[in-house]
Amino acid sequence: MGNYMQYIEVNPKIMFGKPVVRGTRITVELILEELGAGKMTDDLIKAHPKLRKETIWAALKFAADAIKGERTYPLAV
């Protein structure tokens, strides 16, 4: 995908510093929640016309990198 940070911005003046799609107030969090709820990329684009497939993939890559190796989660026993 190349440099996904060309699509994602973190700015404390926008959405309290949450990562957003550059030039919008659409958070990476919202994209993940919508996809996790079963929405398809085309549904997201229809609901948020400023999104493109590239920006959705960038949000996923950003989220993956954000959690990669930073924390461990205990397994429920």
C-alpha positions as CSV (number, residue, x, y, z in Angstrom):
1,M,0.0,0.0,0.0
2,G,2.9,2.3,0.3
3,N,3.0,4.9,3.0
4,Y,-0.3,4.7,4.7
5,M,0.5,7.8,6.8
6,Q,-0.2,9.9,3.7
7,Y,-3.9,9.0,4.4
8,I,-3.9,9.1,8.2
9,E,-3.4,12.2,10.4
10,V,-2.9,12.6,14.2
11,N,-3.4,16.2,15.3
12,P,-4.4,17.2,18.8
13,K,-6.6,19.9,17.3
14,I,-8.7,17.4,15.4
15,M,-11.0,15.0,17.2
16,F,-9.0,15.3,20.4
17,G,-5.9,13.8,18.7
18,K,-7.5,10.6,17.6
19,P,-6.1,9.3,14.3
20,V,-8.4,10.4,11.4
21,V,-8.4,10.2,7.7
22,R,-6.4,13.2,6.5
23,G,-8.6,16.2,5.7
24,T,-11.7,14.8,7.5
25,R,-13.0,14.2,10.9
26,I,-13.5,10.5,10.2
27,T,-11.6,8.5,12.8
28,V,-9.8,5.3,12.4
29,E,-11.8,4.1,15.4
30,L,-15.1,4.7,13.5
31,I,-13.8,2.8,10.4
32,L,-12.8,-0.2,12.6
33,E,-16.1,-0.2,14.5
34,E,-18.1,-0.1,11.3
35,L,-16.1,-2.9,9.7
36,G,-16.3,-4.9,12.9
37,A,-20.1,-4.5,12.9
38,G,-20.2,-6.2,9.5
39,K,-20.3,-3.2,7.2
40,M,-18.6,-3.5,3.8
41,T,-16.1,-1.0,2.4
42,D,-18.7,0.1,-0.1
43,D,-21.2,0.8,2.7
44,L,-18.6,3.0,4.4
45,I,-17.9,4.9,1.3
46,K,-21.6,5.4,0.6
47,A,-22.1,6.7,4.2
48,H,-18.9,8.8,4.1
49,P,-18.2,10.0,0.6
50,K,-14.8,11.4,1.5
51,L,-13.6,7.9,2.1
52,R,-12.0,5.7,-0.5
53,K,-10.9,2.1,-0.4
54,E,-7.3,3.3,0.0
55,T,-8.1,5.3,3.1
56,I,-10.0,2.4,4.6
57,W,-7.0,0.1,4.0
58,A,-4.7,2.7,5.4
59,A,-6.8,2.9,8.6
60,L,-6.6,-0.9,8.9
61,K,-2.8,-0.8,8.5
62,F,-2.5,2.0,11.0
63,A,-4.5,0.1,13.6
64,A,-2.4,-3.1,13.0
65,D,0.8,-1.2,13.4
66,A,-0.6,0.6,16.5
67,I,-1.2,-2.7,18.4
68,K,1.7,-4.7,16.9
69,G,3.9,-5.9,19.8
70,E,3.1,-3.1,22.2
71,R,0.8,-5.1,24.5
72,T,0.1,-8.6,25.6
73,Y,-3.4,-9.6,26.5
74,P,-4.0,-12.4,29.1
75,L,-6.0,-15.3,28.0
76,A,-9.2,-16.0,29.8
77,V,-8.9,-19.3,31.7
